[in-house]
């Protein structure tokens, strides 16, 4: 069985489009289609539902896809073992993080690559369900996200193992009245007061939005956002460009340290602290690149770096006032 054809099948399922799958595999669309037809002929069954466009996999195709992922995973595992020296792991490492944790994962990937130049981290931003599905389907090696989901029926349950990393803190982000040289940290604000402000929040399907909604509910407040988005970047840009505020985790607020036009206020009453950790499929002997990543993820020096960038931002003794049509509503 041709491993290249199996890679094409996995790419087609991931991209849900013949053309995009072919581009991802660096081949032409006819070459991809012909390879899949040859695979179908070899196995004696239809794998792909074909119409005017890609229509999914047949039930038999779903079985072939699961086997393809396992075979490609084992092949990568074997290649890493053959290519790696005793202290020089080699190979690609598929990483993903929920959008709010991307600043932490980017630092982790950079430190891992600096320590082990033979490892090529592939870093993606995915939702919590996408990370869980990717780990389950062996298209991801390691995910960084909300470990409390593992206790929920819709989460990873007993299939996934977690390695705690840091705690997510939450801030109200708004424009500062008097711009300064760097991000201004104001006094704490109750969630109930923040609910009265025009807010730009993530869309309801995002797990972080459910955390924010629960915090407002515990504070006895109901929120009707002025803007909703599934883009983390749009949260900060909306605050910079308009008259809205936003609720953001500290790891994201920390990336805005140079934005002197913004002010961040820790949200309180209730205090919301959400555990973030690496999650993976348990394995007796992980691939070499993954073993190196897990070693780094458990080291105190790395955990101190993650904590330092997770949003425990220092507040000055005297915070600057803020600007905007809602500036009279303060804690």
C-alpha positions as CSV (number, residue, x, y, z in Angstrom):
1,X,0.0,0.0,0.0
2,X,1.4,3.4,-1.1
3,X,2.0,5.6,1.9
4,X,1.8,8.7,-0.3
5,X,-1.8,7.8,-1.2
6,X,-2.6,7.5,2.5
7,X,-1.2,11.0,3.1
8,X,-3.4,12.3,0.2
9,X,-6.4,10.7,1.8
10,X,-5.7,12.3,5.2
11,X,-5.1,15.7,3.5
12,X,-8.4,15.4,1.6
13,X,-10.3,14.7,4.9
14,X,-8.6,17.6,6.7
15,X,-9.1,20.1,3.9
16,X,-12.5,18.9,2.7
17,X,-11.5,19.9,-0.9
18,X,-9.6,18.2,-3.7
19,X,-7.8,21.4,-4.8
20,X,-6.7,22.5,-1.3
21,X,-5.6,19.0,-0.4
22,X,-3.5,18.8,-3.5
23,X,-1.8,22.2,-2.7
24,X,-1.1,21.0,0.8
25,X,0.6,17.8,-0.6
26,X,2.5,19.8,-3.3
27,X,1.0,17.9,-6.2
28,X,-1.6,18.6,-8.8
29,X,-5.3,17.9,-8.3
30,X,-5.4,15.3,-11.1
31,X,-2.4,13.5,-9.5
32,X,-4.2,13.4,-6.1
33,X,-7.4,12.1,-7.6
34,X,-5.6,9.4,-9.6
35,X,-3.7,8.3,-6.5
36,X,-6.9,7.9,-4.6
37,X,-8.6,6.0,-7.4
38,X,-5.6,3.7,-7.5
39,X,-6.0,3.1,-3.7
40,X,-9.6,2.3,-4.2
41,X,-8.8,-0.2,-6.9
42,X,-6.1,-1.8,-4.7
43,X,-8.5,-2.2,-1.8
44,X,-11.5,-3.1,-4.0
45,X,-13.9,-0.6,-2.5
46,X,-15.0,3.0,-2.9
47,X,-13.4,5.4,-0.4
48,X,-14.4,8.9,-1.5
49,X,-17.9,10.1,-2.2
50,X,-17.6,11.9,-5.5
51,X,-20.0,14.5,-7.0
52,X,-19.4,17.9,-8.5
53,X,-17.2,18.5,-5.5
54,X,-15.8,16.5,-2.5
55,X,-18.8,15.0,-0.6
56,X,-17.0,13.1,2.2
57,X,-15.9,9.5,2.7
58,X,-17.8,6.3,2.4
59,X,-18.2,4.2,5.5
60,X,-15.4,2.0,4.1
61,X,-13.4,5.2,3.5
62,X,-13.7,6.2,7.2
63,X,-12.1,2.8,8.1
64,X,-9.3,3.3,5.6
65,X,-8.7,6.9,7.0
66,X,-8.4,5.6,10.6
67,X,-5.9,2.9,9.4
68,X,-4.0,5.5,7.3
69,X,-3.6,7.8,10.3
70,X,-2.2,4.9,12.4
71,X,0.2,3.8,9.7
72,X,1.5,7.3,9.0
73,X,1.9,7.9,12.7
74,X,3.9,4.7,13.1
75,X,6.0,5.5,10.1
76,X,6.8,8.9,11.5
77,X,7.6,7.3,14.9
78,X,10.0,4.8,13.2
79,X,11.7,7.5,11.1
80,X,12.3,9.6,14.2
81,X,13.9,6.7,16.0
82,X,16.1,5.9,13.0
83,X,17.2,9.6,12.4
84,X,17.7,10.6,16.0
85,X,20.9,10.3,18.0
86,X,21.0,9.7,21.7
87,X,20.7,13.4,22.6
88,X,19.6,14.7,19.2
89,X,15.9,14.0,18.5
90,X,14.8,14.6,14.9
91,X,11.4,15.0,13.2
92,X,8.3,17.1,13.0
93,X,6.1,17.7,16.0
94,X,2.5,18.6,15.5
95,X,1.4,21.1,18.1
96,X,-1.8,23.1,18.6
97,X,-3.3,25.5,21.2
98,X,-6.6,27.1,21.8
99,X,-6.4,30.7,20.5
100,X,-6.0,32.3,24.0
101,X,-2.9,30.1,24.7
102,X,-1.1,30.7,21.4
103,X,1.4,33.2,22.9
104,X,2.5,30.5,25.4
105,X,2.7,27.7,22.8
106,X,4.7,30.0,20.5
107,X,7.3,30.5,23.2
108,X,7.3,26.8,24.0
109,X,7.9,25.8,20.4
110,X,10.7,28.4,20.0
111,X,12.5,27.2,23.2
112,X,12.1,23.5,22.1
113,X,13.5,24.2,18.7
114,X,16.4,26.1,20.1
115,X,17.3,23.2,22.4
116,X,16.8,20.6,19.7
117,X,17.4,22.0,16.3
118,X,16.5,18.7,14.7
119,X,12.9,19.1,15.8
120,X,10.5,21.0,13.5
121,X,7.5,22.2,15.5
122,X,4.3,22.7,13.5
123,X,2.2,25.2,15.5
124,X,-1.6,25.6,14.8
125,X,-4.4,27.5,16.5
126,X,-7.4,25.3,16.9
127,X,-10.6,25.2,19.0
128,X,-10.8,22.8,21.9
129,X,-12.9,20.2,20.0
130,X,-10.5,20.4,17.1
131,X,-7.5,19.7,19.4
132,X,-9.3,16.7,21.0
133,X,-10.3,15.3,17.6
134,X,-6.7,15.9,16.3
135,X,-5.2,14.0,19.2
136,X,-7.7,11.2,18.9
137,X,-7.1,10.9,15.2
138,X,-3.3,11.1,15.6
139,X,-2.9,14.2,13.4
140,X,-1.7,16.1,16.5
141,X,1.0,15.1,19.0
142,X,0.4,17.7,21.7
143,X,-2.3,20.2,22.5
144,X,-2.3,23.2,24.9
145,X,-5.8,24.0,26.2
146,X,-8.4,23.9,28.9
147,X,-7.8,20.8,31.0
148,X,-11.1,21.2,32.8
149,X,-12.8,20.0,29.6
150,X,-11.3,16.5,30.2
151,X,-13.9,16.2,33.1
152,X,-16.8,17.1,30.8
153,X,-18.7,14.4,28.7
154,X,-17.9,16.3,25.5
155,X,-14.2,16.6,26.3
156,X,-11.3,14.2,26.2
157,X,-12.6,12.1,29.1
158,X,-10.3,9.2,30.0
159,X,-8.7,9.1,26.5
160,X,-6.3,12.1,27.1
161,X,-3.6,12.7,29.6
162,X,-3.0,16.2,30.9
163,X,0.2,18.0,32.0
164,X,-0.7,21.2,33.9
165,X,1.2,24.4,32.8
166,X,-0.3,27.6,34.1
167,X,-3.5,29.3,35.3
168,X,-5.4,31.7,33.1
169,X,-6.4,35.1,34.6
170,X,-8.9,37.5,33.1
171,X,-8.8,41.3,32.5
172,X,-11.0,44.0,31.1
173,X,-9.2,45.7,28.2
174,X,-10.2,49.3,27.3
175,X,-8.6,52.4,25.9
176,X,-6.7,54.6,28.2
177,X,-7.6,58.3,28.5
178,X,-4.0,59.4,28.5
179,X,-1.7,57.2,26.3
180,X,1.6,56.3,27.9
181,X,4.7,54.4,26.9
182,X,3.3,51.0,27.7
183,X,0.2,49.1,28.6
184,X,-1.5,50.6,31.7
185,X,-2.7,48.3,34.5
186,X,-5.6,49.6,36.5
187,X,-7.3,48.5,39.7
188,X,-9.5,45.4,39.8
189,X,-13.0,45.7,38.4
190,X,-16.0,43.5,39.4
191,X,-17.4,41.4,36.6
192,X,-20.8,43.0,37.4
193,X,-19.5,46.4,36.5
194,X,-17.8,45.2,33.4
195,X,-21.2,43.8,32.2
196,X,-22.5,47.4,31.8
197,X,-19.8,48.3,29.3
198,X,-20.1,47.8,25.5
199,X,-18.1,44.6,25.0
200,X,-16.4,42.8,22.2
201,X,-16.4,39.1,23.1
202,X,-15.6,35.8,21.4
203,X,-18.4,34.0,19.7
204,X,-20.5,31.5,21.8
205,X,-18.9,28.3,20.3
206,X,-15.5,29.3,21.7
207,X,-14.8,27.6,25.0
208,X,-13.3,30.8,26.4
209,X,-16.6,32.5,25.8
210,X,-18.4,29.9,28.0
211,X,-15.9,30.7,30.8
212,X,-16.6,34.4,30.5
213,X,-20.4,33.9,30.4
214,X,-20.2,31.7,33.5
215,X,-18.2,34.5,35.3
216,X,-20.8,37.1,34.4
217,X,-23.6,34.7,35.5
218,X,-22.0,34.1,38.9
219,X,-21.8,37.9,39.3
220,X,-25.5,38.1,38.6
221,X,-25.1,39.9,35.3
222,X,-26.4,39.3,31.8
223,X,-24.3,40.5,28.8
224,X,-25.3,41.4,25.3
225,X,-22.1,42.0,23.4
226,X,-21.7,44.9,21.1
227,X,-19.4,42.9,18.9
228,X,-18.7,39.2,18.6
229,X,-15.8,37.6,16.8
230,X,-14.0,34.2,16.6
231,X,-10.7,36.1,16.1
232,X,-8.4,36.8,19.1
233,X,-6.7,39.6,17.1
234,X,-10.0,41.3,16.5
235,X,-10.6,41.6,20.2
236,X,-7.7,44.0,20.8
237,X,-8.1,45.8,17.4
238,X,-11.8,46.5,18.1
239,X,-10.8,48.1,21.5
240,X,-8.0,50.2,19.8
241,X,-10.2,51.3,16.9
242,X,-13.6,51.9,18.5
243,X,-15.5,52.6,21.7
244,X,-15.8,49.0,23.0
245,X,-14.0,47.1,25.7
246,X,-13.1,43.4,25.9
247,X,-12.5,40.6,28.3
248,X,-9.1,38.9,27.6
249,X,-6.9,36.3,29.3
250,X,-3.7,37.5,30.7
251,X,-1.5,35.6,28.2
252,X,-3.1,37.7,25.4
253,X,-3.0,40.9,27.4
254,X,0.7,40.3,28.0
255,X,1.4,40.5,24.3
256,X,0.0,44.1,24.3
257,X,2.7,45.5,26.7
258,X,3.8,48.0,24.2
259,X,0.3,49.4,23.6
260,X,0.3,52.5,25.7
261,X,-3.1,53.5,24.4
262,X,-4.7,50.6,26.3
263,X,-5.5,49.9,29.9
264,X,-6.1,46.4,31.5
265,X,-8.0,45.9,34.7
266,X,-8.0,42.6,36.6
267,X,-11.6,41.2,36.8
268,X,-12.8,40.2,40.3
269,X,-15.9,39.1,42.2
270,X,-15.8,36.3,41.3
271,X,-12.1,35.5,40.8
272,X,-11.9,33.2,37.8
273,X,-8.8,31.0,37.5
274,X,-8.8,28.5,34.7
275,X,-6.2,25.7,34.5
276,X,-4.3,25.4,31.2
277,X,-2.2,22.4,30.3
278,X,-0.8,20.2,27.6
279,X,-3.0,17.3,26.6
280,X,-2.0,14.2,24.7
281,X,-2.9,10.6,23.9
282,X,-1.2,8.3,26.4
283,X,1.5,6.1,25.0
284,X,4.0,3.7,26.5
285,X,6.8,5.1,24.4
286,X,6.1,8.4,22.7
287,X,8.0,9.4,19.5
288,X,11.4,11.0,20.1
289,X,10.3,14.6,19.3
290,X,7.3,14.3,21.6
291,X,9.5,12.9,24.4
292,X,11.7,15.9,24.2
293,X,8.7,18.2,24.3
294,X,7.2,16.5,27.3
295,X,10.5,16.8,29.1
296,X,10.7,20.5,28.5
297,X,7.0,20.9,29.5
298,X,7.7,19.5,32.9
299,X,10.9,21.5,33.7
300,X,10.6,24.1,36.5
301,X,12.4,26.7,34.3
302,X,9.9,26.4,31.5
303,X,6.9,26.4,34.0
304,X,8.3,29.7,35.4
305,X,8.4,31.2,31.9
306,X,4.8,30.1,31.3
307,X,3.6,31.6,34.5
308,X,5.5,34.8,33.9
309,X,3.7,35.3,30.6
310,X,0.3,34.0,31.7
311,X,-1.1,37.3,32.8
312,X,0.0,38.0,36.4
313,X,0.5,41.6,35.4
314,X,1.7,44.1,38.0
315,X,-0.5,47.0,38.8
316,X,1.0,50.5,39.4
317,X,0.2,52.3,42.6
318,X,-1.8,54.9,40.8
319,X,-3.6,53.9,37.6
320,X,-4.3,56.4,34.8
321,X,-8.0,57.3,34.1
322,X,-9.6,55.9,31.0
323,X,-11.4,57.5,28.1
324,X,-14.6,56.7,26.1
325,X,-18.3,57.1,26.3
326,X,-18.5,54.5,29.1
327,X,-15.7,56.0,31.3
328,X,-18.0,57.1,34.0
329,X,-18.8,53.5,34.9
330,X,-15.9,52.5,37.2
331,X,-15.5,49.9,39.9
